[in-house]
Every structure is written in structure tokens, then in C-alpha cells.
Amino acid sequence: MPPTAPDYSRHFTPGNAFRDEDGDLGTLSVAAGGTLWLPSGRLVACDPMAYLGLEEGVPPFHDQVSPGRYRLEAALVTWTPADGPPQASPYRDLAAVRLVITEAPTVSWEPALSGARRVGGLGPDRLQGYGVDAGLGAFHDAAAGPGFADREATRELLRAPFLADGYRHPGPYVITGRGGHQAAVFRSGWGDGVYPTWTGRDEDGGVTCFLTDFFVVPTEAGAAA
């Protein structure tokens, strides 16, 4: 039996709040992140510093959607210290990012898998995700690789929006490479680790979204992060 997804409606409901282990209050908000072009409809999630632009990159997820442009949404956590007033310019962490495929309600979730991985082969406590070693994650189309083949130029593209913002906003930011190919890049929650992506489905089994969880929000309501 595959692992069970958290209730992600909590992440994407503005005003929802929780406390971490130190008693700091995290309050959720939702921010638009632009649109991402998927010319082939095959989505990849990866550490872009390690894999974006490589000829043999990360394989796309099994679920393919219609080619097009799809909107991005970020679930952000703003922190209020337990022992002080809110900061004048609060720092925000990215709790989750999703690529919205349709506006139909999501009624179920399953792990978004790629390559030889299959849902039936997962144990109840075994999440599959992508590793992050540079503090960044990304979504991009499987056909986007040639647009980012210049690795040094790509690294500069990946850094540029965060440098311009003084690292105040975790993204997503949509960057564009050669041929108009795009990647959505975002900071990976609290940093390096392995992060799962989930496929949301409607009542007919169609894909509603792809969502990466960065483990900032506790799995259960009332639990500490």
C-alpha cells in the first residue's frame, strides 16, 4: 500500500497557522508564481543545480498532461517569534509548491513517480522524492534540457532572481533559457534533503496538479513542525 499524503488543503488555505517545536507561530499564505510552459506535457522535478541542462537528466513523471502553460502556486509560511512581536520584514519559508493543471477539486493523491518506479512497489512509509544539495528545487518540461545546456550560464540564471530579491522570497521564479524553454526554480523549504512530489487527481482520476512538499508544515493538524 503506498504512503498517504497529508491534507494539502491546509497548506493552501491562507491564514492557517501552526507552531513549531520552539513555539514560533507559522502562518500560511498563498502566492502566485507565474506560469510554466510544458511543450511536451511531461514534467520533471529535480535539483536544478545538479541536473537542469544535463543530456541525461532526471526522467519525467509517468503522468503526462496536455502541452500548455500552467500556473504555479506557492504555500508560504511567515514566522512570528514565540517571545517577541512580528518582524517588520518577516522571513518566509516555502512549505509547498504546486503546478496547477486543472481547476477541478483534488479528491485524492498518489506519489508522482518516474522511471521504473511504480506506486504498487512502495511501502506505506516509503516516500519517493528528489534529492537537493544546493537548497533549490525546480519544475521543468522534459524537453527543456537543450535550453539550459550551458551549465555555467544556467547556474547564473538560477541564482539571479534570488540575488535580485536579496533572498527574501523563496520563489517560485520562472527562468527562460534558449529556445524559450523554461524552468520554475524555488528554495527547498529549510534546505537540503529529499522531498516528495505528489500527483493530485480529480474524481475521474484526471491530474489536477503536481505538488512538492518541503516538510515545513506538520503532517497532522496540531502537531509541531
Buried (B, 14 or more C-beta within 10 A) or exposed (E): EBBEBBEBEBBBEEEBEBBBEEEBBBBBBBBEBEBBBBBEBBBBBBBBBBBBBBEEBBBBBBBBBEEEEBBBBBBBBBBBEEEEEEEEEEEBBBBBBBBBBBEBEBEEBBBBBBEEBEBEEBEEEEBBBBBBEBBBBBBBBBBBBEBBBEEEEBBEBBBEBBEEEEEEBBBBBBBBBBEEBBBBBBBBBEEBBEBBBBBBBBEEEEBBBBBBBBBBBBEEEEEEB
